[in-house]
């Protein structure tokens, strides 16, 4: 009888252990799936936030670049007109100098 009680106790322990193992495995799998899902959501939110920050920086840089381009195009136009004015003035002075030399 003592041998059969020992056998029953061991059998109950094995069945209980097996049940506990299966329940734990199932719980761990569900927990792992939830953790993976939570991590994926967190990573996506971080990506989205970084993407928005970068887009904002790109927009600011494009605006700054556009303003600089406008500024330098205006400066270039001003200096081109100055060069043309000075070239005209130089041509007139050369003509006057040639006239003065021709008079002598």
KEGUSE-499733 format. One line per 10 residues: number of its first residue (from 1); for each residue y, x, z of C-alpha. Coordinates in steps of 0.2 Angstrom, whole numbers. Example, Ala and Ser with C-alpha at 12.3 -4.5 7.8 and 13.67 -1.06 7.14 Angstrom:
KEGUSE-499733
1> -22/62/39 ~ -5/68/36
This chain:
KEGUSE-499733
1> 0/0/0 ~ 12/14/4 ~ 9/22/-13 ~ 13/5/-22 ~ 29/3/-11 ~ 34/21/-16 ~ 30/17/-34 ~ 40/1/-34 ~ 55/10/-26 ~ 54/23/-39
11> 53/10/-53 ~ 67/0/-46 ~ 78/16/-44 ~ 74/20/-62 ~ 78/3/-69 ~ 94/3/-58 ~ 99/20/-65 ~ 95/15/-83 ~ 106/-1/-81 ~ 120/9/-72
21> 119/22/-86 ~ 120/9/-100 ~ 134/0/-91 ~ 144/16/-89 ~ 141/21/-107 ~ 147/4/-113 ~ 162/5/-101 ~ 166/23/-106 ~ 165/19/-125 ~ 177/4/-122
31> 188/15/-112 ~ 188/29/-124 ~ 192/17/-139 ~ 207/10/-129 ~ 213/28/-124 ~ 212/33/-143 ~ 221/17/-148 ~ 235/20/-135 ~ 236/38/-140 ~ 238/33/-158
41> 252/21/-154 ~ 261/34/-144 ~ 260/47/-158 ~ 266/34/-171 ~ 281/30/-159 ~ 285/48/-157 ~ 283/51/-176 ~ 294/36/-179 ~ 308/42/-167 ~ 308/59/-174
51> 308/52/-192 ~ 324/42/-187 ~ 332/57/-179 ~ 329/67/-195 ~ 335/54/-206 ~ 351/52/-196 ~ 354/71/-197 ~ 351/71/-216 ~ 363/57/-218 ~ 376/66/-208
61> 373/82/-218 ~ 374/73/-234 ~ 391/65/-229 ~ 397/82/-223 ~ 392/90/-240 ~ 400/76/-250 ~ 417/79/-240 ~ 416/98/-243 ~ 412/95/-261 ~ 427/84/-263
71> 438/96/-254 ~ 433/111/-264 ~ 434/102/-281 ~ 452/97/-276 ~ 456/115/-272 ~ 448/122/-288 ~ 458/109/-298 ~ 474/115/-289 ~ 470/133/-292 ~ 466/130/-310
81> 483/121/-313 ~ 492/136/-304 ~ 483/149/-315 ~ 488/139/-330 ~ 506/138/-324 ~ 507/156/-320 ~ 499/160/-337 ~ 513/150/-346 ~ 526/158/-335 ~ 519/175/-339
91> 519/171/-358 ~ 537/166/-357 ~ 542/182/-348 ~ 533/192/-361 ~ 542/183/-374 ~ 559/186/-365 ~ 554/205/-363 ~ 550/207/-381 ~ 567/198/-386 ~ 576/210/-374
101> 567/225/-382 ~ 571/219/-399 ~ 589/217/-395 ~ 590/235/-390
